[in-house]
Structures are given as structure tokens and as C-alpha cells.
Amino acid sequence: MELAHASFSQQPLLKRLNLADWLYALLVLAAAGYSYALYNHYMDVYEQAILAGSALGLIGLGWFWKPWRWFFPLAGCISLLAIQVYQHELARGQTAFLLKYMLSSQSSIMWMCTLFFLAAFAYWCGLLTRSDTLNRMGSGLTWAAAVMGLAGLFTRWYESYLISPDIGHIPVSNLYEVFVLFTLITALMYLYYEAKYAARQMGGFVLLVICASVGFILWYTFDRQAHEIQPLIPALQSWWMKIHVPANFVGYGAFAIAAMLGVAELLALKGWLRDKLPPAEVLDEVMYKAIAVGFLFFTIATILGAMWAADAWGGYWSWDPKETWALIVWLNYAAWLHIRLVKGWRGAPLAWWAVGGLLVTSFAFLGVNMFLAGLHSYGGL
């Protein structure tokens, strides 16, 4: 059966660029240049390299995936509005109406949580009623949630510097922050595949794992007050964190998408929701693409983690529980890809494997922090 790809152009990238693409590139370069002019005296050569690499990466992403051209600037503008309203006073977060109810990092993230729940409801209603309108509403709400989530992370970054320049740090340092990052990355990756394969019916399943993460964020916020910004512990005061953690969570997000699509494929193969879900072949292909991308980024993150360990602890590998389980995750998906590409497996066995892979990944992500002590114990609950 033909895969339901959307009309993605097959022309070389540079030939597809138009005026809007070049204007977007100039906007990113201007923002990077302005940031460098303001803060270069605080940055070492590695952080300057990260800034340059991030600018090029953002340009490339915007050229490759057109929605990114409006998504990233919109989130940035919302965060810049919050920064303007703060007027360099963190206390205004509790007194200024816009900050208290919409634009502070915590308000933005709470809006993100609400919008993700609404998106999941719209997607499931659209799936069960086969309503394209409701599915489009689910997509729109997911985009809106992602915008608020990214804006919230940007604003939280600024808020950490308002507390003290010594406390300021990129917001990927604890479980609260990385769960927000996980929901954001998972949603964006899903939205890309949704458009590429013209299959909004996948949204209800992917949003389930996102909503589970949102539930954790809400519990962690109200029960543990984890949204409060804390100083970095010495082990995390490194530029390695800025590249290792995001790469890791691209992998986690991709593996989560693959697992939920594995569930959908198993239902489709059993004939449940057969007339409502995309064909099993489409689900199988998207699951494979997600695992391939996730494996690439997880491999990069593991290499970066080893280099960070050598810089911080004097050795590339110490068989710390987190490192050991990262290796188990890597081997699991390496075997999955080998079986598919070399042995040609398809269908239910690999779908079940993808679902089981999420359990392995979840233990590496959370279970190690909860039950096993080691050098990464700063990530505990």
C-alpha cells in the first residue's frame, strides 16, 4: 500500500529556498550577533562555539522544516515580551497581571500543560468520530502548547539570571525542566511526522505519552514545588550540559513517539480502530523513522556524555548506573534497527519491541534516579 506522504518537495534544499527563508536566516544571524555583542565577555570559547552552532542549526532547521520559521520567532517574541514586562525585577512576576497569569515561565508552562490536555481530547474526539476538523484542532492546540512551552523555557532562563548572575543557567538542569523539554521535543517531532505523512490520526496516541509527562510536571510542581529555580550543583556547571541534555531528549522523545505508534499499529493489526487509524504500513514506517532519528541523537548524546565525564571526573566511562542503563537503551535500539534493516522484520514483533523499548528507556530516564545511587544522583526525585 502506498504510504500517505504529504507533498514534501524532492528538490535540493538550496533550490527550495525563497525570500522568506533568507529573511528568517538573517533574523537568526541578527539575534545571534546581538546576543554575542551583549554577552561575549561572559562566554568562553566553547560557549561562543555553541552560540554559532546553534544559530546555524536553527537556520538549517527553519530551511528544512518551514513551520519552524514562524514557530521559533513567535516563541521568542512571547519571551521577549515577558522580559520587557519584568523590567529587571523578578518580584513583578507576582504583581504584573501579564506575568502572573500568562507570561512568566511558570504561567507559560501551565498554559502549555492545559493546551496539551485539550489537544489530546481533540485528537481522540477526531479519531473516534473521524472528524478532520477536530484533528486539525488537535494539531493547532499542540502547536500552541509547544509555543508556550518554548517561550516558558526561554523566560525561565532569563528569570534565573534575575535571581543572580551566578545562579543563571540554561533550563535543562533538573527533572522539572527536562520534563518540560521532553514534552516540547516530543510534540515538535510528532508534528513534523504528522505533516510529512498526512496522518493526524496518530495524534491521540502520541499525546497520551505527552499528557503523562504533563501529569508528572503538575505533580512535581504542586507537591514538590519543583518549579522554583535552584542554583546549579558544581557537577552541572559546565557548557557540556547545554549540548548533552538536549541531544539526549531528542532521543527520548523519538523513542516515546515510536512506542505509542507501536501501540497504534498493534491495534490496527488486530482490526481495532482499523477504519479510523492510518494504515499499519504508515504507522510502521513512522515508527522506524522515529527510532532511526532517536538512535542517532542518543548516540551523539552518549558520546557527549562520555566526553563530559572525562572532563568532570577524569574518565570516559565508570559503569555508573546511569551510564550502564544508557548503554542498555543504546543496545536495545541498535538491535531493533539491525533486525529491521538486515533481517527485514516488520509488523507486530517490532511494534511490541518498540513498546517494550519505552519501558527500558523510562527506567534509564527515571528509574535509575529513583532506585539506584550513583554519580548522576543529582537527578533524583
C-alpha positions in Angstrom: 0.0 0.0 0.0 1.3 3.5 -0.8 2.5 5.4 2.2 0.4 8.6 2.8 3.2 11.1 2.4 2.3 14.8 2.3 3.7 16.8 -0.6 7.2 17.4 0.6 9.3 18.7 -2.3 12.1 16.5 -3.6 14.2 19.4 -5.0 17.6 20.1 -3.4 17.4 22.2 -0.3 19.1 25.3 -1.7 16.8 25.4 -4.8 13.7 25.3 -2.5 14.8 28.5 -0.6 12.8 31.6 -1.1 12.8 35.2 0.2 11.1 34.2 3.4 13.9 31.6 4.1 16.7 34.1 3.6 14.9 36.7 5.8 14.5 34.1 8.5 18.2 33.3 8.3 19.0 37.0 8.6 16.8 37.2 11.6 18.6 34.3 13.4 22.0 35.7 12.5 21.0 39.2 13.8 19.7 37.7 17.0 22.9 35.6 17.5 25.1 38.7 16.7 23.2 40.8 19.1 23.5 38.1 21.8 27.2 37.9 21.2 27.7 41.7 21.4 25.9 41.8 24.7 27.3 38.7 26.4 30.6 37.7 24.7 32.6 38.9 27.7 30.7 36.3 29.9 31.3 33.5 27.4 34.3 31.2 27.0 35.4 29.9 23.5 33.2 26.8 23.9 30.1 28.8 24.7 30.8 31.0 21.7 31.1 27.9 19.5 27.7 26.7 20.9 26.1 30.0 20.0 27.5 29.9 16.5 26.5 26.3 16.1 23.0 26.9 17.5 22.5 29.8 15.0 23.5 27.6 12.1 21.3 24.8 13.4 18.3 27.0 13.8 18.7 28.3 10.2 19.1 24.8 8.8 16.0 23.6 10.7 14.0 26.5 9.5 15.0 25.8 5.9 14.3 22.1 6.2 11.0 22.4 8.1 9.1 25.5 7.1 6.8 25.8 10.1 9.9 26.3 12.3 10.3 29.8 10.6 7.3 31.1 12.4 7.3 28.8 15.5 10.7 29.7 16.8 10.4 33.5 16.3 6.8 33.5 17.8 8.1 31.7 21.0 11.0 34.2 21.1 8.7 37.2 20.8 6.5 36.0 23.6 9.5 35.5 25.8 10.9 38.9 24.9 7.5 40.5 25.9 7.8 38.8 29.2 11.3 40.1 29.6 10.1 43.6 28.9 7.3 43.4 31.4 9.7 42.1 34.1 11.7 45.4 33.9 14.6 43.6 35.5 12.6 42.9 38.7 11.8 39.3 39.5 9.2 40.4 42.0 7.0 41.7 39.2 6.2 38.1 38.4 3.7 38.2 41.3 2.3 41.6 40.7 2.2 42.3 37.0 -1.0 40.9 35.5 0.5 39.6 32.3 3.4 37.9 34.0 1.3 36.4 36.8 -1.4 34.9 34.5 0.3 34.3 31.2 3.9 35.3 30.5 6.1 34.2 33.5 7.8 30.9 32.9 5.5 29.1 35.3 2.4 30.6 33.8 3.6 29.8 30.2 4.3 26.2 31.2 0.9 25.8 32.9 -0.7 27.1 29.7 1.4 24.5 27.9 0.0 21.8 30.1 -3.6 22.9 29.7 -3.2 23.1 25.9 -1.7 19.6 25.7 -4.6 18.2 27.6 -7.1 20.0 25.2 -5.1 18.8 22.2 -5.3 15.1 23.4 -9.1 15.5 23.9 -9.5 17.0 20.4 -7.3 14.3 18.7 -9.3 11.5 20.4 -12.6 13.0 19.5 -11.4 13.5 16.0 -10.1 9.9 15.8 -13.3 8.3 17.2 -15.6 10.5 15.0 -13.3 10.6 12.0 -13.6 14.4 12.1 -10.8 16.1 10.2 -11.9 19.4 11.8 -11.3 18.1 15.3 -8.0 16.6 14.2 -6.9 20.0 12.8 -7.9 21.5 16.1 -5.7 18.9 17.9 -2.8 20.0 15.7 -3.4 23.7 16.3 -3.6 23.1 20.1 -0.4 21.1 20.0 1.4 23.9 18.1 0.0 26.4 20.7 1.2 24.2 23.6 4.7 23.9 22.0 4.9 27.7 21.5 4.0 28.3 25.2 6.4 25.6 26.3 9.4 27.0 24.4 8.5 30.6 25.5 8.3 29.3 29.1 11.8 27.8 28.9 13.3 31.0 27.4 11.7 33.1 30.1 12.8 30.7 32.8 16.4 31.1 31.5 16.1 34.9 31.9 14.4 34.6 35.4 17.4 32.5 36.6 19.7 35.4 35.8 17.3 37.9 37.6 17.8 35.9 40.8 21.5 36.3 40.4 24.1 36.2 37.6 25.8 33.4 39.5 22.6 31.3 39.5 21.6 31.9 35.9 21.7 28.8 33.7 20.0 27.1 30.7 16.8 25.4 32.0 17.8 21.8 31.4 19.3 21.1 34.8 16.6 19.1 36.8 13.7 16.8 36.3 11.1 19.6 36.2 13.0 21.4 33.4 13.8 18.3 31.4 10.2 17.0 31.6 9.1 20.3 30.0 11.9 19.9 27.4 10.7 16.3 26.8 7.1 17.3 26.2 8.2 20.1 23.9 10.6 17.9 21.8 8.2 15.0 21.6 5.4 17.3 20.4 7.5 19.0 17.7 8.8 15.7 16.4 5.3 14.4 16.2 4.1 17.5 14.4 6.8 17.0 11.8 5.8 13.4 11.1 2.1 14.3 11.2 2.6 16.7 8.4 5.0 14.6 6.4 2.7 11.5 6.4 -0.6 13.4 6.4 -1.8 11.3 9.4 -3.3 13.4 12.1 -5.0 10.3 13.5 -1.7 9.4 15.1 -2.0 12.4 17.5 -4.3 10.8 20.0 -1.7 8.1 20.8 1.4 10.4 20.9 -0.4 12.9 23.0 -1.1 10.2 25.6 2.6 10.0 26.5 2.9 13.7 26.4 0.0 14.1 28.8 1.5 11.5 31.1 4.6 13.8 31.2 2.4 16.8 31.8 0.8 14.9 34.7 4.3 14.4 36.2 5.1 18.1 35.7 1.9 19.1 37.6 2.5 16.7 40.4 6.2 17.7 40.7 5.2 21.4 40.7 2.4 21.4 43.3 3.6 18.5 45.5 7.4 19.2 45.4 7.5 22.9 44.4 10.0 21.8 41.8 9.3 24.8 39.6 11.3 27.0 41.9 14.7 27.9 40.3 17.6 26.4 42.1 21.4 27.1 41.8 23.3 24.5 39.7 25.3 22.0 41.7 29.0 22.0 40.7 28.8 18.9 38.6 26.3 20.7 36.2 28.2 23.9 36.0 29.6 23.0 32.6 29.0 24.0 28.9 28.7 20.3 28.2 25.2 20.4 29.7 24.0 22.7 27.0 24.5 20.1 24.3 24.4 16.8 26.0 20.9 17.1 27.6 19.0 18.4 24.5 20.6 15.7 22.3 19.5 13.1 24.9 16.0 14.2 25.0 15.6 14.2 21.2 16.3 10.5 21.6 13.9 10.1 24.4 11.2 11.9 22.6 11.7 9.9 19.4 11.6 6.6 21.3 8.4 7.7 23.1 6.7 8.5 19.7 7.8 5.1 18.3 6.3 3.3 21.3 2.9 5.0 21.1 2.8 4.4 17.3 3.7 0.7 18.1 0.6 0.6 20.3 -1.5 2.1 17.4 0.0 -0.4 14.9 -0.8 -3.3 17.2 -4.4 -2.1 17.4 -4.6 -1.7 13.6 -3.2 -5.1 13.0 -5.8 -6.6 15.4 -8.6 -4.8 13.5 -9.4 -2.4 16.3 -10.0 1.1 15.1 -8.9 -0.2 11.7 -11.2 2.2 9.8 -10.1 5.2 11.9 -6.3 4.8 12.2 -3.8 5.3 9.3 -2.7 2.0 7.6 -0.4 -0.2 9.6 2.3 0.3 7.0 2.3 4.0 7.6 2.5 3.6 11.4 5.3 1.1 10.9 7.2 3.5 8.7 6.9 6.4 11.0 7.9 4.2 14.0 11.0 3.2 12.1 11.9 6.8 11.2 11.4 8.0 14.8 13.7 5.2 16.1 16.3 5.9 13.5 16.4 9.6 14.4 16.2 8.9 18.1 19.1 6.4 17.8 21.3 8.9 16.0 20.7 11.6 18.6 21.0 9.2 21.5 24.3 8.0 20.2 25.6 11.6 19.9 24.3 12.3 23.4 26.1 9.2 24.8 29.4 10.3 23.2 29.0 13.8 24.5 28.2 12.4 28.0 31.4 10.3 27.9 33.4 13.4 27.0 31.7 15.4 29.8 32.5 12.6 32.2 36.2 12.7 31.2 36.2 16.4 31.7 34.4 16.3 35.1 35.5 13.0 36.6 38.7 12.1 34.7 37.4 9.1 32.9 35.1 8.4 29.9 33.2 5.6 31.4 32.8 4.4 35.0 29.9 1.9 34.8 27.8 4.3 36.8 24.1 3.1 36.9 23.0 5.9 34.5 25.8 5.1 32.1 25.1 1.4 32.2 21.4 1.9 31.5 22.2 4.3 28.7 24.2 1.6 27.1 21.3 -0.9 27.6 19.0 1.6 25.8 21.5 2.1 23.0 22.0 -1.7 22.5 18.2 -2.2 22.6 17.6 0.2 19.7 20.7 -0.8 17.8 19.3 -4.4 17.8 15.9 -3.1 16.8 17.3 -1.3 13.8 19.6 -4.3 12.9 16.6 -6.7 12.9 14.6 -4.4 10.7 17.3 -3.4 8.2 19.2 -6.6 7.9 16.6 -9.3 8.7 13.7 -7.4 7.2 11.3 -7.8 10.1 8.1 -5.7 10.1 4.8 -5.6 11.9 3.8 -6.8 15.3 7.2 -8.1 16.6 8.9 -4.8 16.1 5.8 -2.9 17.4 5.9 -4.9 20.6 9.7 -4.3 20.8 9.2 -0.5 20.4 6.6 -0.6 23.3 9.0 -2.6 25.5 11.8 -0.2 24.5 9.9 2.7 26.1 9.9 0.8 29.4 13.6 0.3 29.2 14.1 4.0 28.3 11.8 5.1 31.1 13.8 3.2 33.6 17.0 4.7 32.3 15.4 8.2 32.4 13.6 8.0 35.8 14.0 4.6 37.4 17.8 4.9 37.8 17.3 8.3 39.5 14.7 6.8 41.9 16.2 3.4 42.8 19.9 3.4 42.1 22.6 5.7 43.6 25.5 6.9 41.5 27.3 9.9 40.1 24.0 11.1 38.5 22.1 11.1 41.8 21.5 14.9 41.4 18.7 13.9 39.1 16.7 12.2 41.8 13.1 12.9 42.8 
